[in-house]
Amino acid sequence: MKVSQHWEKEKYEKNARFVSVYGEELIEWLNPQKDEYILDLGCGDGVLTKKITEYGCKVLGLDGSQKFVEAARKIGVEAVQGDAQNMNFENEFDAIFSNAALHWMIDAERVLESVSKALKKGGRFVVEMGGKGNIEKIENAIFEIAGKFGFKAKKIWFFPSEEDERVLLEKYRLKVKRMTKFLRPTILPTGIKEWLKTFSVPALENAPTELHEKLIDEMTEKLEKELEKNEKGQIIADYVRLRFEAVKE
């Protein structure tokens, strides 16, 4: 999860708290059982991880950002820094949970290989991530504006179709039990500019730091014209989610 090293806890809390709020519904899919050992993959600041512990199970949070790991520990969550693409767990977890994190891990094959190895036989892999078409207008704007300034934006997200994800999962002995893709238009409470400042920084690593603000200003101007707004004038992002439960055979 090396691309997520840019996270700043305060900025995330201000501009992206909706991520964990929406993720609460995914816990119902996980259906945690007492005394299970569960890994929260890409745990962020540990807010959802802590909710899972309330079911009486043992939960370990893993995230690529040390700042997030420290934030999770501060609220009483056991958490470690690590790379989901290269985990060292083996037949250890009853379930692995991941909300809004898997799409940051662009080497999907290595992630799923690690996940399969880490799960016990019959263990559950419960995920919500961006699906094909997720934030398409935003991603296009990032590439277009970076190109206008003579820089190639870095591909930082992996948004698979249902079919592509199913093939990948089954390659690593993770049999899909249920899978759904759905539109989730998402109000950005602090606007598209703050969203870009929170999420798009890794895509701009080929551009000089002093140009980032200018690039984000131009992306903001473009997207404020293209993205829908609600009756209060708040920007609505074009989110598409892929949610699934797979079981290790």
Secondary structure, DSSP 8 states (H G I E B T S, - for coil): -GGGGG--HHHHHHHHTHHHHHHHHHHHHH---TT-EEEEET-TTSHHHHHHHTTT-EEEEEES-HHHHHHHHHTT-EEEE--GGG----S-EEEEEEES-GGG---HHHHHHHHHHHEEEEEEEEEEEE-TTTTHHHHHHHHHHHHHTT-----------HHHHHHHHHHTTEEEEEEEEEE--EE-TTHHHHHHHHHSGGGGTTS-GGGHHHHHHHHHHHHHHHSEE-TT--EEE--EEEEEEEEE-
